Amino acid sequence: MSPPSTDLLQGTLDLLILKTLALAPMHGWGIAQRIQQVSHELLQVGQGSLYPALHRLEAKRWISSKWAPSENNRRARFYSLTRLGRKQLESELENWKRVAGAIALVLEEG
Amino acid sequence: MPLRIKDLWRRLCTTLFGASGEEVDEELSYHIARETELHIAAGMTKEEARRQAMIAFGGIEKTREQCHEQRTAASLKTVLRDVRYAFRGLRRAPAFAITAVLTFAVGIGATTAVFTVVDRILFRSLPYRDASRLVSVGIVAPIEPQEFMLGYTYYEWQDHQTPFETLMSWTGSNNCDLTEQSALRLTCASVEANFLPALGVGPLLGRNFTAEEDRPNAPKVALISYQLWRSRYGRDPSVVGKTVSLDGTPVRIIGVLNKDFELPTLDSADVLVPEAIDPASQRGANPGRVRWAFARLKPGITIEQAEAAMQPLFQQMLTTVPPQFRKEVHLRVRSLRDRQVHDAKLAAWILLGAVVLVLMIACANVGSLLLARSSIRQREFAIRRALGASKARLVRQITTESLVLALIGGIAGCLLAAVLLRIFQATAPLGVPYLEKAHLDLRVIAFAVIVSLLCGILFGLVPVLPKPDAETIVGRTAIGAPHGRIRQLLVMGQIAVSLVLLAGASLLLRSLWNLQNQPLGMSTKGLVTTTLSLGGLHYSKPEQQMAFFQLLEERLRKLPGADAVAISDSLPPGGWHHDHIYAALRIEGKPLPAEGTGGTVAWRWVTPEYFRALTIPILQGRGFTEADRASSNHFMIISHSLARYTFQNEDPIGRHVQPGLEGPWYTIVGVAADVKNGGLMGTDEPEYYRLRRNSPEDWSRDASLTVATSIAPAAVERWIHTEVAALDPTVPVVTETMTQRVSKLADRPRFEAALLALFAMIGVLLATMGVYGVIAFLVAQRTSEIGVRMAMGATRLDILRLMGMQGLRMVAAGTLAGLFIAAIGSHALGSLLFGVQPNDALSFLSVCLLLAIVGALATLVPASHAAKVEPSQALRHE
């Protein structure tokens, strides 16, 4: 019934959240929806891990949260990227590209 | 606005403790609601949509828990890691850690100990209900420094006063004997029946006096103190209702007082008895019984309002006062605490101020140490920043380290405070209010811990303020240049503050020296004194009193080594003696002064040998003789100042005087030299001596015996005990030498001076450490520069001068600033000083000199190290 989901690599969820929030502040449900849409329904974020991850990132001061009215006029908790988070995103992106590139190299060799 | 505060508050809570459970719930329920909407839009029924949303979400409870864990675990982990890191860092720098902890401990220990003592005097609540509404009420006259009241006006005031809920009084305490088997000398205080209820205290057992029991000729009843109940009756509750014998009269015990009960004047009392005074008889009498009055203010009435409200009654009373008194009598209403601490208040504030200064020096020292340490670690910090540690992270870590130091120092300080407090209690004079009861409690320890934490945070943050830059990482720049300036300022401040402390201490020490070395007008060597008070049961008649003392005088005269034996009723130079206003001294052939009291005149009963025993010279006329004692005439010797005041150039010998304006006339037979009689600090009064003849009217139950001896006083003291015991073993005897008596009078100033001197010494020691530390640090920093200078031809003297000047400039600047503050601040010492001006040049000069020498040493020792540096080695120094 649900589309085939690809398990997220350890640590990639953080990267995806940061990247999503880099565009605009968003609430938890919105983040999950967006990741799902952008990945053409390939990546299904398990809600059970999304929220702990958000709280973990906030404790690390990479993102901050604020209560504000949402699209449907209910109070929702909006997360946004902090300056520290932006830096973290950059360094993780770089890291990701290097690792992905390296993996691609190995796979193509084979 | 309130919304914003609420928002801020939530933010703060979230930062500290993570999101609250409610917030997580709301967040998750929002998610499910959106999910449900999505399914409904896709065509599901409402119930089905919600079910699907829940299924998709998985375990809500589990998620909620995980959210919490993420936060608390993160913050707790960092704190623990920081603490561990701090301990590791301190272990690596043991000299730094020990110095910092010791400095903290000294500062906090001294502050806590003094705060404990001062807290009782200045701040702690009194053991009465709603004590802030209790006041002391009365009139102040030259004859008595504390406000008092007289019987005839007291009842008038009680009837007509408006500002008080209750006006109550007590009439003082006196010796009383528990005349049962194994008699016991006690102190009995007489109070009004409304006394305890007005204070808001009740007895522990039994009940308070009733109004009926407070009438004359009522059956005698008494309340006993907790201490007496414990020591005499072994806490036996059945003592209530028992009848005991007080001075031979049966008295029924109706209750036991609380353990912490104290009279509002802080006098000690073993037994409370009703005054049993008939108001009607007092109203008619003038002046009536002397008493000390207290009152409970009506709610909302201030002391000033109460004083204003009492003015009409006071003015009315003034009309009944003899005209010469009117200008010198005032109304006084003041808080009970002011009445109790009286003259201890100033000293308490001074000590508290001094100890805060010590704490400031200690904090500055620790701050200076932390700065030096952070200068060394700047490279480490810069590298860690470069590796991605946030600034906040570094601040937290440094703060943790200083907090750990402060806490260890605070704990050590509490231990030190306990020791210091013991020392205070052992060395302090009597009469420092509450000192015996002072002890470290949670409040005081909390104070110490808060103070140390504040110090830690304040100085822990200074090192992280400047921003480390890339060059610091290379380590080639002049590290610590901005810190150096802060440290120099700290050291200057320390020197200034220690100078203030030193100046205060030296002023107090000088006035102590003046106190102890002033001429007393009498000899104190080889004199043994004892004050005896005979029991009321066996010595109620003057004949019995005279017989006892004369017998004792005779026996003491026979002692080997007793050169002279005098019996008086009081002794100079301080303590109690009779006095009355000068206007109450009628002199034959002279009119009474028309206006004014003329001040007060002191007087004593003495026996002929008094002047020989105390070596008081007779300047004119003759002393009393043994033959005078048998005479039916009355004889008097006046002091030099009284003679000059009264008779100017006339000859006083042979003139007649009537003290108290009634009773017998006295013939002046001689003029004695002036003797101090107002204590060591007080002003002296003119004085006269009445001869105690062999006639019962001249005697009372109390007497002071003085034995002049050329042998060891200890032996004479023992003999006095034996002789008194041979006459009556129930009379308590306490002997002391005149030297001890006089020395006791200086106990209080000595205690104050010693404490301030101790603090000044600690302050100087810490400041010296500060100077030494800064110079030594600068020398270490500039080692390679010194090497270059020497290689270029600078002599060792040049280097010494270079490094030394820097330190001396700090010392000089600090001293000047301190001198300025001390010159302004020393006036606060005011009444604590004796025979020395607050801006005494000699004290200030010597203090500056001392500080300059110490400062120079602290500078030159590390500076000379710099001068001994080998250029070749110094150049290789990193």
Interface residues (C-beta under 8 A of the other chain):
Chain A: S2 H27 G28 W29 A32 G46 Q47 G48 Y51 P52 A53 L54 H55 R56 E58 A59 K60 R61 S65 S70 N72 R74 R75 A76 R77 L84
Chain B: T14 G18 A19 E23 V24 E26 E27 L28 Y30 H31 A33 R34 E35 E37 A56 F57 G58 G59 K62 T63 Q66 C67 H68 E69 Q70 R71 A74 S75 S390 A392
